[in-house]
Amino acid sequence: QLQLVESGGGLVQPGGSLRLSCAASGFTLDSYAIGWFRQAPGKEREGVSCITSSDGSTYYADSVKGRFTISRDNAKNTVYLQMNSLKPEDTAVYYCAAERFSGMFITFQAMCVTPRRFGSWGQGTQVTVSS
């Protein structure tokens, strides 16, 4: 059974850092795209960052470019999201999601910005940026 478990959220002051982890079980990361999404109260879920396991391609939303870094550890079957220079507007519940990705039917970027393309989700972890 495919399962994703996020961890690492919390309360941090503006300018601070957090590292989120997404541990996968029941499948290996091979042939999957792993995405990080976030949802703030009253807002739609939005794609934050994404990585493939085949060639390590990455995607970042404009709002987080230069501040967030996605990475994976295939040996641990885990994907990370390092978040630096956090801002109050980064406050949201962060979810990781997984879906098989080949690039045959949809581009990587289109995949990463479309939550409904992902079939497996974690339970989410709260990130609050506040002084």
KOLVO-86918 format. One record per atom (N, C-alpha, C, O): residue in three letters; z, x, y. Coordinates in steps of 0.02 Angstrom, whole numbers, padded with zeros to 5 digits, always signed. Each point is the difference from the previous one (the first is absolute). Layout:
AlaZXY...
END
This chain:
Gln+00000+00042-00059Gln+00000-00042+00059Gln+00000+00045+00062Gln+00043+00043+00009Leu-00092-00055+00033Leu-00006+00040+00061Leu+00055-00018+00049Leu+00011-00059+00014Gln+00025+00109+00011Gln+00055-00012+00046Gln+00000+00053+00054Gln-00013+00058-00013Leu+00028-00080+00074Leu+00006+00045+00057Leu+00068-00010+00032Leu+00021-00057+00011Val+00013+00111+00004Val+00067-00004+00030Val+00001+00045+00061Val-00008+00061-00005Glu+00020-00092+00064Glu+00005+00038+00062Glu+00072+00020+00013Glu+00047-00035-00021Ser-00038+00089+00055Ser+00066+00021+00022Ser-00008+00044+00062Ser-00055+00023+00016Gly+00111-00011+00018Gly-00001+00046+00057Gly+00004-00032+00069Gly+00003+00035+00050Gly-00004-00102-00048Gly+00004-00033+00064Gly+00070+00006+00029Gly+00047+00024-00032Gly-00040-00046+00095Gly+00065+00002+00031Gly-00005-00008+00075Gly-00052-00019+00027Leu+00108+00033+00006Leu+00004-00004+00073Leu-00006+00071+00028Leu+00035+00045-00021Val-00079-00037+00070Val-00010+00066+00030Val-00011-00010+00074Val-00026-00051+00022Gln+00046+00101+00017Gln-00011-00003+00072Gln-00072+00017+00017Gln-00034+00035-00038Pro+00010-00059+00095Pro-00068+00019+00022Pro-00008+00076+00001Pro+00044+00036+00023Gly-00101-00014-00047Gly-00013+00071-00006Gly+00022+00030-00065Gly-00016+00058-00014Gly+00052-00096-00026Gly+00024+00025-00064Gly-00052-00004-00055Gly-00058-00018+00012Ser+00080+00036-00072Ser-00045+00003-00058Ser+00030-00034-00060Ser+00061-00004-00008Leu-00104-00021-00034Leu+00019-00027-00065Leu-00055+00018-00050Leu-00058+00008+00019Arg+00076-00003-00083Arg-00050+00008-00051Arg+00008-00056-00051Arg+00052-00008-00031Leu-00104-00032+00025Leu-00001-00054-00049Leu-00030+00025-00065Leu-00046+00041+00000Ser+00073-00066-00055Ser-00027+00016-00066Ser-00022-00063-00035Ser+00029-00054+00009Cys-00081+00060-00048Cys-00026-00055-00040Cys-00008+00027-00071Cys-00047+00036-00015Ala+00094-00055-00028Ala-00001+00024-00069Ala-00036-00052-00044Ala+00017-00059-00001Ala-00067+00083-00035Ala-00040-00043-00042Ala+00021+00007-00073Ala+00014+00056-00023Ser-00013-00111-00013Ser+00013+00002-00072Ser-00045-00050-00034Ser-00023-00049+00030Gly+00010+00061-00094Gly-00044-00044-00038Gly-00073+00016+00008Gly-00042-00032-00032Phe+00026+00081+00074Phe-00069+00023+00007Phe+00003+00068+00032Phe+00051+00020+00028Thr-00106+00015-00031Thr-00005+00064+00035Thr-00043-00010+00062Thr-00039-00047+00005Leu+00047+00093+00042Leu-00035-00006+00064Leu-00075+00011-00005Leu-00037-00017+00046Asp+00014+00045-00101Asp-00071+00013-00008Asp-00040-00064+00010Asp+00017-00053-00027Ser-00071+00058+00066Ser-00047-00055+00012Ser+00028-00056+00043Ser-00030-00053+00007Tyr+00088+00065+00022Tyr+00030-00051+00043Tyr+00001+00023+00073Tyr+00008+00059+00015Ala-00016-00107+00030Ala+00017+00010+00070Ala+00070-00026+00011Ala+00018-00054-00023Ile+00022+00093+00059Ile+00068-00021+00017Ile+00003-00008+00075Ile-00017+00046+00038Gly+00038-00103-00016Gly+00003-00014+00071Gly+00071-00014+00023Gly+00041-00028-00037Trp-00027+00047+00098Trp+00062-00020+00034Trp-00019-00052+00052Trp-00044+00011+00042Phe+00079-00067-00044Phe-00010-00053+00047Phe+00066-00015+00033Phe+00053+00018-00026Arg-00055-00051+00084Arg+00062-00020+00032Arg-00008-00069+00030Arg-00055-00022+00018Gln+00112-00012-00013Gln-00001-00067+00029Gln+00062-00009+00043Gln+00056+00004-00024Ala-00069-00015+00088Ala+00054-00014+00047Ala+00009-00076+00006Ala-00047-00037-00014Pro+00106+00014+00034Pro+00011-00072+00006Pro-00052-00033+00044Pro-00013+00023+00056Gly-00017-00077-00081Gly-00048-00037+00039Gly-00069+00030+00003Gly-00044-00026+00034Lys+00034+00082-00069Lys-00065+00033+00002Lys-00030+00003-00071Lys+00035-00007-00050Glu-00100+00017+00049Glu-00035+00007-00064Glu+00014+00069-00031Glu+00015+00048+00035Arg-00022-00046-00100Arg+00008+00064-00035Arg-00060+00045+00019Arg-00057-00023-00001Glu+00071+00085+00018Glu-00053+00045+00021Glu+00001+00064-00041Glu+00052+00024-00021Gly-00112+00004+00011Gly-00006+00063-00035Gly+00022+00057+00044Gly-00021+00005+00057Val+00063+00038-00084Val+00026+00058+00036Val-00034+00064-00023Val-00024+00040+00040Ser+00023-00030-00105Ser-00029+00061-00027Ser-00018-00012-00073Ser+00025-00046-00032Cys-00069+00088+00006Cys-00026-00011-00066Cys-00024+00066-00029Cys-00020+00045+00037Ile+00024-00039-00104Ile-00023+00062-00032Ile-00030-00017-00067Ile+00023-00044-00036Thr-00076+00081+00019Thr-00028-00008-00067Thr+00029+00055-00044Thr+00024+00051+00024Ser-00026-00063-00088Ser+00022+00051-00047Ser-00057+00041-00026Ser+00010+00054-00028Ser-00071-00078+00037Ser-00058+00035-00028Ser-00015+00063+00040Ser-00008+00054-00029Asp+00003-00060+00096Asp-00017+00058+00040Asp+00048+00013+00057Asp-00010+00045+00040Gly+00063-00086-00037Gly+00050+00011+00052Gly-00020-00023+00069Gly+00032+00018+00049Ser-00085-00058-00045Ser-00020-00027+00066Ser+00057-00039+00030Ser+00038-00034-00036Thr-00032+00038+00102Thr+00054-00035+00034Thr-00027-00042+00057Thr-00054+00013+00027Tyr+00093-00063-00009Tyr-00016-00044+00056Tyr+00064-00010+00040Tyr+00055-00006-00028Tyr-00062+00005+00094Tyr+00057-00015+00044Tyr-00022-00051+00053Tyr-00055+00006+00027Ala+00097-00054-00014Ala-00012-00044+00056Ala+00005+00041+00064Ala+00038+00048+00003Asp-00075-00068+00048Asp+00001+00036+00064Asp+00070+00006+00028Asp+00018+00050+00031Ser+00023-00101-00042Ser+00067-00002+00029Ser+00047+00052-00030Ser+00053+00014+00029Val-00071+00015-00086Val+00046+00048-00032Val-00032+00069-00009Val+00033+00046-00023Lys-00096-00039+00042Lys-00033+00065-00008Lys+00037+00055+00038Lys+00020-00010+00058Gly-00012+00066-00091Gly+00036+00056+00031Gly+00075-00004-00007Gly+00035+00049+00015Arg-00009-00106-00037Arg+00073-00008-00009Arg+00019-00010-00073Arg+00053+00023-00021Phe-00095-00057-00017Phe+00014-00015-00069Phe-00044+00042-00045Phe-00057+00016+00017Thr+00084+00002-00075Thr-00038+00038-00050Thr+00012-00030-00069Thr+00057-00007-00022Ile-00111-00009-00012Ile+00005-00027-00068Ile-00015+00057-00049Ile-00043+00042+00013Ser+00078-00042-00069Ser-00011+00051-00050Ser+00018-00030-00068Ser+00031-00053-00005Arg-00051+00088-00048Arg+00016-00024-00067Arg+00022+00057-00043Arg-00020+00057+00011Asp+00061-00072-00060Asp+00021+00048-00050Asp-00016-00031-00067Asp+00037-00042-00025Asn-00093+00062-00004Asn-00022-00031-00062Asn+00049+00013-00057Asn+00007-00042-00045Ala+00026+00098+00046Ala+00048+00016-00054Ala+00058-00049+00001Ala+00028-00017-00052Lys-00010-00005+00112Lys+00056-00047+00007Lys-00025-00072+00006Lys+00039-00047+00004Asn-00106+00039-00004Asn-00029-00067+00007Asn+00027-00035+00062Asn+00017-00059-00001Thr-00014+00095+00055Thr+00031-00024+00062Thr-00044+00016+00059Thr-00031+00053+00004Val+00029-00100+00043Val-00035+00009+00063Val+00052-00002+00056Val+00047-00040-00002Tyr-00056+00083+00051Tyr+00047+00005+00055Tyr-00033-00017+00067Tyr-00061+00009+00008Leu+00101-00032+00038Leu-00023-00010+00069Leu+00051+00033+00046Leu+00055-00026+00010Gln-00073+00084+00017Gln+00042+00035+00047Gln-00013-00028+00069Gln-00057+00001+00024Met+00109-00026+00008Met-00008-00033+00065Met+00040+00039+00051Met+00061+00004-00003Asn-00096+00026+00051Asn+00031+00038+00053Asn-00011-00033+00067Asn-00043-00044+00007Ser+00081+00065+00043Ser-00007-00027+00068Ser+00000-00076+00000Ser-00043-00032+00031Leu+00089+00003-00067Leu+00002-00073-00008Leu+00012-00034+00066Leu+00037+00024+00044Lys-00068-00082-00038Lys+00005-00041+00061Lys+00029-00068-00018Lys-00003-00021-00058Pro+00032-00014+00106Pro+00026-00067-00014Pro-00052-00046-00030Pro+00015-00043-00041Glu-00078+00051+00062Glu-00053-00043-00027Glu-00018+00015-00072Glu-00039-00036-00031Asp+00068+00089+00002Asp-00009+00013-00071Asp+00048-00041-00043Asp-00004+00001-00061Thr+00050-00036+00093Thr+00048-00041-00036Thr-00035-00055-00040Thr-00039-00039+00028Ala+00052+00037-00093Ala-00033-00048-00044Ala+00027+00010-00071Ala+00037+00047-00014Val-00056-00093-00029Val+00009+00011-00072Val-00062+00036-00025Val-00056-00022+00012Tyr+00066+00077-00046Tyr-00055+00041-00025Tyr-00008-00012-00075Tyr+00049+00002-00038Tyr-00110-00015+00018Tyr-00016-00013-00070Tyr-00050+00052-00025Tyr-00045+00021+00038Cys+00051-00002-00100Cys-00055+00037-00031Cys-00035-00046-00049Cys+00029-00047-00027Ala-00093+00061+00018Ala-00042-00042-00042Ala-00049+00044-00037Ala-00017+00055+00022Ala-00006-00080-00079Ala-00046+00038-00041Ala-00057-00043-00025Ala+00009-00060-00014Glu-00066+00090+00009Glu-00058-00035-00028Glu-00050+00052-00024Glu-00007+00053+00031Arg-00026-00068-00085Arg-00054+00044-00024Arg-00053+00005+00054Arg-00017-00049+00033Phe-00009+00108-00024Phe-00051+00011+00052Phe-00052+00048-00026Phe+00016+00055-00022Ser-00080-00076+00026Ser-00054+00043-00022Ser-00047+00018+00057Ser-00037+00049-00004Gly+00038-00088+00057Gly-00046+00011+00055Gly-00068-00032-00010Gly-00044+00007+00042Met+00035-00042-00098Met-00065-00029-00016Met-00013-00065+00039Met-00057-00015+00016Phe+00110-00023-00001Phe-00010-00066+00029Phe+00028-00007+00070Phe-00016-00048+00035Ile+00057+00094-00014Ile+00031-00003+00065Ile+00016+00071+00022Ile+00017+00043-00040Thr-00022-00032+00106Thr+00016+00067+00025Thr+00076+00010-00001Thr+00039-00048-00001Phe-00019+00110+00001Phe+00071+00016-00002Phe+00035-00028+00061Phe+00054-00028-00007Gln-00082+00035+00067Gln+00033-00025+00060Gln+00007-00075-00002Gln+00052-00028+00017Ala-00105-00007-00039Ala+00004-00072-00004Ala+00054-00021-00049Ala+00035-00049+00011Met-00029+00086-00065Met+00053-00014-00049Met+00068+00007+00032Met+00044-00041-00010Cys-00035+00093+00048Cys+00067+00017+00027Cys+00024-00048+00053Cys+00060-00004+00013Val-00105-00034+00019Val+00021-00045+00053Val+00002-00072-00023Val+00010-00046+00040Thr-00018+00034-00104Thr-00005-00068-00027Thr+00054-00010-00053Thr-00011+00015-00059Pro+00069-00041+00078Pro+00054-00009-00049Pro-00020-00040-00062Pro+00024+00014-00055Arg-00067-00064+00064Arg-00017-00043-00058Arg-00040+00036-00053Arg-00009-00025-00055Arg-00015+00084+00071Arg-00036+00041-00049Arg+00047+00033-00050Arg-00022+00024-00052Phe+00086-00023+00067Phe+00048+00034-00043Phe+00036-00052-00043Phe+00024-00050+00025Gly-00021+00063-00090Gly+00028-00049-00046Gly+00073+00012-00018Gly+00033-00046-00025Ser-00008+00106+00036Ser+00068+00016-00021Ser+00039+00025+00061Ser-00024+00042+00039Trp+00084-00069-00030Trp+00040+00014+00059Trp+00072+00016-00019Trp+00026-00023-00050Gly+00004+00065+00091Gly+00071+00012-00006Gly+00039-00054+00038Gly-00029-00045+00030Gln+00095+00052-00031Gln+00042-00051+00030Gln+00010+00011+00075Gln+00024-00045+00035Gly-00042+00103-00010Gly+00006+00015+00071Gly+00065+00036+00017Gly+00050-00007-00034Thr-00053+00046+00088Thr+00059+00034+00026Thr+00000-00006+00075Thr-00052+00010+00033Gln+00109-00026-00005Gln+00006-00012+00072Gln+00004+00066+00038Gln+00039+00045-00018Val-00079-00040+00070Val+00004+00056+00047Val+00015-00029+00069Val-00037-00042+00025Thr+00091+00065+00004Thr+00020-00024+00066Thr+00007+00060+00046Thr+00039+00047-00013Val-00076-00048+00068Val+00002+00054+00049Val+00032-00027+00063Val-00029-00041+00036Ser+00089+00064-00023Ser+00037-00028+00057Ser+00053+00049+00022Ser+00028+00038-00040Ser-00014-00039+00105Ser+00054+00042+00026Ser+00065-00039+00003Ser+00052+00027+00021
END
